[in-house]
Amino acid sequence: MRITVLGAGSWGTTVASVLTRRDHESLIWARNEATADEINAKHTNERYLAGFPLPARLRATADLAEAAAHAELLVVGVPTGAFRATLENVRPDLHPWIPVVSLSKGLERDSLLRMTEVIKAVLPGHPAAALTGPNLAKEIMAGMAAATVIATEDLTVAAEIQRVFRRGLLRVYTNHDVIGCEVGGALKNVVAIATGIAQGLGVGDNTRAGVISRGLAELTTLAVAMGGEPSTLAGLAGMGDLVATCISPHSRNRHVGEQLGRGRSLDEILAEMGQVAEGVKTVHAAVRLADRHGLAMPITRTIHRVVTGDITAERAYDGLLRSHPAGHESEPG
């Protein structure tokens, strides 16, 4: 199959590599022409995946029209802030009816839409799916076992995409609950910032475990309020992705939180990273969704105050667990 992956960051490049090793004719689009040239000539992407050789058969281009025209399956791994514009730009050259798979974990800030909803809005008639789960790019490139979820309402389409992605130690499951899968993938980044702050402050593993657990309760509550199923959030797209993102030193969102906990400014952290930490943007949309559905979501709201500069990371943790009386554990908050 001819597959195009839009976005040559760490995850987009990893997915393109996996697909190429599945003997698909994969083409990756890089916004930076120098990155495309490096992938073609050296079979590396040192900025995002230093030390990992890429398949020699993987081809790259900086020409978006060429990338779109190539695709029998389109995989979109650009940051959420560029997601809609990228789809609008590929639309004129895209073959009709081909499936479009989102790799991007977040929410559109102004519309509050999930990425599959953006796909449906910009590319009507194209089946929309999301690939999500505990998928740290460098571990997959290193050949370590991993599990992921392809989420789309049409399980026939899901099974076909599952067949395309399945390879070696990468186990691919299907799920019809797109809402639950996408909300889990988006909100876990916010909770990862919170647990990263805990790490930076050195407040202890008990605190981090408490924040992860209550964070899971928050994202489950929001997903259900939006129409998702609670069981989804106990699986790979919820708890699995949450744990991986909160504990891994490879997690960008956890890194942001850790640096905030050490007293650094958000602007300084993001400028130094040179990469997108989706939780910083997602938290704004998450608070608006919490307001829309009348949800407390204290961890999300606290991280929002930290990100906007209303309170310091240290002050956030001073009050986080004492902000209101605890109720039954099955309740959010």
C-alpha positions in Angstrom: 0.0 0.0 0.0 1.1 3.6 -0.7 1.1 5.4 2.7 1.9 9.0 3.4 2.8 10.2 6.9 2.6 14.0 7.4 5.0 15.2 10.0 8.7 14.2 10.5 8.8 14.6 14.2 9.8 11.7 16.5 6.4 9.9 16.4 5.7 10.5 12.7 9.1 9.3 11.7 8.7 6.2 13.9 5.3 5.3 12.4 6.7 5.8 8.9 9.6 3.5 9.7 7.3 0.8 11.1 5.1 1.0 8.0 8.1 0.8 5.7 9.3 -2.3 7.5 5.9 -3.8 6.9 6.8 -3.5 3.2 4.5 -0.6 2.5 5.6 2.1 0.1 5.9 4.9 2.7 6.5 8.5 2.0 7.0 11.0 4.9 6.4 14.7 4.5 8.8 17.0 6.4 8.0 20.7 6.6 11.8 21.4 6.6 13.4 20.5 3.3 16.8 19.8 5.1 15.1 17.1 7.1 13.6 15.5 4.0 17.1 15.6 2.4 18.7 14.0 5.5 16.1 11.1 5.6 16.7 10.4 1.8 20.5 10.7 1.8 21.5 9.5 5.2 18.5 7.5 6.4 18.5 9.4 9.7 16.5 12.1 11.5 19.0 13.3 14.0 17.0 16.2 15.4 14.2 13.9 16.6 15.6 10.4 16.6 19.3 10.7 17.2 21.1 7.4 17.0 18.3 5.5 15.3 18.9 4.4 11.6 15.8 4.7 9.4 14.8 2.1 6.7 16.7 2.7 3.5 13.4 2.3 1.6 11.7 5.1 3.5 11.4 8.1 1.2 10.8 11.8 2.3 9.6 14.9 0.6 9.0 18.5 1.5 6.4 18.8 -1.3 3.0 18.6 0.4 1.2 18.1 -2.9 3.4 15.2 -3.8 2.8 13.7 -0.4 -0.9 14.0 -0.7 -1.1 12.5 -4.2 1.0 9.5 -3.1 -1.4 8.4 -0.4 -3.8 5.4 -0.4 -3.8 5.9 3.4 -3.0 9.2 5.0 -1.4 9.4 8.5 -1.3 12.8 10.1 1.3 13.4 12.8 1.7 17.2 12.8 1.0 19.2 16.0 -2.6 19.9 16.8 -2.0 23.6 16.2 -1.1 22.9 12.6 -3.5 20.0 12.1 -6.5 21.8 10.4 -4.3 24.0 8.1 -2.3 21.0 7.0 -5.4 19.0 6.1 -6.8 22.0 4.2 -3.5 22.2 2.2 -3.5 18.5 1.2 -7.2 18.4 0.3 -6.9 19.4 -3.4 -4.4 16.6 -4.1 -5.9 13.9 -1.9 -7.5 10.9 -3.5 -11.2 10.6 -2.6 -12.5 8.3 0.2 -9.1 7.2 1.5 -8.9 6.7 5.3 -7.1 9.4 7.4 -5.4 8.4 10.6 -4.5 10.9 13.3 -1.4 10.5 15.4 -1.9 13.8 17.2 -3.0 13.8 20.8 -4.7 17.0 21.7 -7.7 19.2 21.2 -8.2 22.1 18.8 -7.9 25.2 21.0 -10.6 27.4 19.6 -13.2 24.9 18.5 -12.4 22.3 21.3 -12.7 19.6 18.6 -10.9 16.3 18.7 -8.6 15.5 15.8 -10.9 13.0 14.1 -13.7 15.7 14.3 -11.3 18.1 12.5 -10.7 15.4 9.8 -14.4 15.0 9.3 -14.9 18.7 9.1 -12.1 19.4 6.6 -12.2 16.1 4.6 -15.8 15.0 4.6 -16.2 11.5 3.1 -12.9 10.2 4.4 -13.0 7.6 7.2 -11.3 9.1 10.2 -9.4 7.2 12.8 -7.0 7.8 15.7 -3.9 5.8 16.6 -3.3 6.2 20.3 -1.8 4.5 23.4 1.4 4.2 25.3 3.7 4.6 22.3 7.0 6.2 23.2 8.8 6.6 19.9 12.4 5.8 20.9 11.3 2.5 22.6 9.5 1.4 19.5 12.5 2.3 17.3 14.6 0.3 19.6 12.4 -2.7 18.9 10.8 -3.0 22.4 7.4 -4.5 22.7 4.4 -2.1 22.7 0.7 -2.0 22.3 -1.5 0.6 20.5 -5.1 1.2 19.6 -6.7 2.2 16.3 -10.0 3.9 17.1 -12.8 4.4 14.6 -16.5 3.9 14.7 -16.4 1.5 11.7 -14.7 -1.6 13.0 -14.4 -3.0 9.5 -12.2 0.0 8.6 -10.4 -0.4 12.0 -9.6 -4.0 11.2 -8.1 -3.0 7.8 -5.9 -0.3 9.4 -5.0 -2.7 12.1 -3.7 -5.1 9.5 -1.6 -2.3 7.9 0.1 -1.2 11.1 0.6 -4.6 12.9 4.3 -5.6 12.9 6.6 -7.6 15.1 6.3 -6.6 18.7 3.9 -3.8 18.0 0.5 -5.2 19.0 -2.4 -3.2 17.5 -5.9 -3.4 19.0 -9.2 -1.9 17.7 -11.7 0.2 19.5 -15.0 1.8 18.5 -14.9 4.4 21.3 -13.2 7.2 19.5 -14.2 9.8 22.0 -12.8 7.9 25.0 -9.6 7.1 23.1 -9.0 10.7 22.0 -9.9 12.3 25.3 -7.6 9.9 27.1 -4.7 10.7 24.7 -5.2 14.5 25.0 -5.7 14.8 28.7 -3.0 12.5 29.8 -0.5 15.2 28.7 -2.0 17.6 31.2 -1.7 15.1 34.0 1.9 14.4 32.9 2.8 18.0 33.4 1.4 17.7 37.0 3.4 14.6 37.8 6.5 16.2 36.2 6.1 19.1 38.6 5.9 16.7 41.5 9.2 15.1 40.3 10.8 18.5 39.9 9.7 19.5 43.4 10.8 16.2 44.9 7.5 15.7 46.7 7.7 11.9 46.6 6.3 8.9 44.8 3.2 8.8 47.0 2.2 12.2 45.7 2.9 11.3 42.1 0.9 8.1 42.4 -2.0 10.1 43.9 -1.9 12.7 41.1 -1.8 10.0 38.4 -4.7 8.1 40.0 -6.9 11.2 40.5 -5.8 12.4 37.0 -7.2 9.2 35.6 -10.5 9.9 37.4 -10.6 13.4 35.9 -10.0 12.4 32.3 -12.5 9.5 32.7 -15.1 11.9 34.0 -14.6 14.3 31.1 -14.6 11.5 28.5 -17.8 10.1 29.8 -19.4 13.5 29.9 -18.5 13.9 26.2 -20.0 10.5 25.3 -17.1 8.1 25.8 -17.2 4.8 27.7 -15.5 4.5 31.1 -13.9 1.1 30.2 -11.9 2.7 27.5 -10.1 4.9 30.0 -9.0 1.8 32.0 -7.2 0.5 28.8 -4.3 1.4 26.6 -5.7 4.8 25.5 -6.4 5.9 29.1 -4.4 4.3 31.9 -1.7 2.8 29.7 -0.9 6.1 27.9 -1.2 8.0 31.2 1.3 5.9 33.0 3.8 5.9 30.2 3.6 9.6 29.7 3.8 10.4 33.5 6.7 8.2 34.4 8.9 8.1 31.3 12.0 10.4 31.0 11.3 10.4 27.2 8.0 12.3 27.8 8.0 15.9 26.7 5.1 16.9 28.9 6.6 15.3 31.9 9.8 17.2 31.2 8.0 20.5 31.0 6.4 19.8 34.4 9.7 18.8 35.9 11.4 21.9 34.8 8.5 24.0 36.1 8.9 22.3 39.4 12.5 23.4 39.4 11.5 27.0 39.1 12.1 27.6 35.5 9.8 29.7 33.3 7.5 28.0 30.7 8.8 30.2 27.9 12.4 29.3 28.7 11.6 25.6 28.9 9.7 25.5 25.5 12.3 27.6 23.7 15.0 25.2 24.9 13.1 22.1 23.9 12.4 23.1 20.3 9.5 20.6 20.3 5.8 20.7 21.0 4.5 19.6 24.4 0.8 19.2 23.6 -0.4 19.4 27.2 0.5 23.1 27.4 -2.0 23.8 24.7 -4.5 21.2 25.6 -5.0 22.4 29.1 -6.7 25.6 27.8 -9.3 23.6 25.9 -9.7 21.1 28.7 -10.7 23.8 31.2 -13.3 25.1 28.7 -14.7 21.6 28.3 -14.8 21.2 32.1 -16.8 24.4 32.3 -19.1 23.3 29.5 -19.9 20.0 31.3 -19.9 21.5 34.8 -16.9 19.4 36.0 -14.6 20.3 38.9 -11.3 18.8 37.5 -9.1 20.3 40.1 -5.8 19.0 38.7 -6.5 20.3 35.2 -7.6 23.7 36.6 -4.5 23.9 38.7 -2.1 23.1 35.8 -4.0 25.7 33.8 -3.2 28.3 36.5 0.5 27.3 36.4 0.7 27.4 32.6 -1.0 30.8 32.5 1.4 32.2 35.2 -1.4 32.7 37.8 0.4 30.6 40.4 3.8 29.0 40.7 4.4 25.2 40.5 5.3 25.1 44.2 2.2 26.9 45.2 0.1 24.5 43.1 1.3 21.5 45.0 0.9 23.3 48.4 -2.8 23.5 47.8 -3.6 20.8 45.3 -4.5 18.0 47.8 -6.1 20.4 50.3 -8.2 22.5 47.9 -11.5 20.9 48.9 -12.6 18.0 51.1 -12.2 14.6 49.6 -15.3 12.6 48.9 -15.9 9.0 47.8 -13.0 7.7 45.7 -15.4 6.9 42.8 -16.2 10.6 42.5 -14.0 13.1 40.6 -11.8 15.6 42.4 
